[in-house]
Amino acid sequence: MNTIRWGMIGCGSVTELKSGPAFNKVKGSSLIAVMRRDAKKLKDYANRHKVPHCFTDANELIQHPEVDAVYIATPPKYHEDYAIAAMKAGKPVYVEKPMALDLAACMRMDAFSKKSGVKMVIAHYRRALPLFLEVKRLVDTLAIGQITHVRIVMLKKAGGNFDPSENWRVDPTVAGGGYFYDLAPHQLDLVFYFFGKALSYQGTASNQAGLYPAEDTVSGTMRLENGIQFNGDWCFCAGPDQDKDLFEITGTDGKISFPVFGHTIRLEQKGMTKLIEFDPPMHNQQSLIEKIVPYFLGTGNNPCSAEEAIQSMRVMENFVYGTTK
């Protein structure tokens, strides 16, 4: 086999541009099947993206003989069941972040993958984008000396639809932990990608605005490898002029800062400041998919393993719910 024919479960907004079209732009990859429960929306998606097969039943997609691998782009509540069903069928899986509803589900998915020998990749795709690869290069080459401290600040004003029946991201029973669980996996995965494992961690969370069931304010600290200290603050009910997206790395000889959901690195060293600009990618996940396809074909390494994703889930669960496993 020299081509991965993908089946995609879930056709929501993340698949319209960030991921879906990328499967047909990567060498040795094609999107041949999609699944969504709403038949009308399903057919519309398949027609617009020129996908030949569409299903309203996920098991039919998984069992289709032309589908070689499955991309799971549903809300987190369904990741575990679909991933294990696909792996039972012998088909490798690419799973959206967060990896699952909670840490226990992530552990079960990882255990099944290891036991069955069927491959699994998690969609922490920012680690494959040029901006973050440049940050890693700057860190690894000691451009700002030895790293001493890492800080994340995310402030977002409250807005949008807060009805859990219409916005699954604010329903902990479906999303795991609100907007924090939606956005922090990208940020925390970069922390571990750049600096290694968390040796200890603790945090706290609360629902300050009371607009929806999930916590809207989270703070946490970690002690990373090599003595690096981490502080993070997330607030999704900030004032209208307080929006902030900051990832700041402090070293003995300077500082690197950037927005995780932006396109500019600010490099400060020896009293000088340099801005490094990046073009926004057309398809955010294409760079990671370019690494997944060789891995599934047996010619490359796993670009984001379950073990790596579990680090983020373990810390998030601790910050929000106070658990340590």
Summary of the structure (lengths in Angstrom):
residues: 325
radius of gyration: 19.8
end to end distance: 40.0
largest distance: 60.6
contacts: 1128
relative contact order: 0.16
helix: 38%
strand: 27%
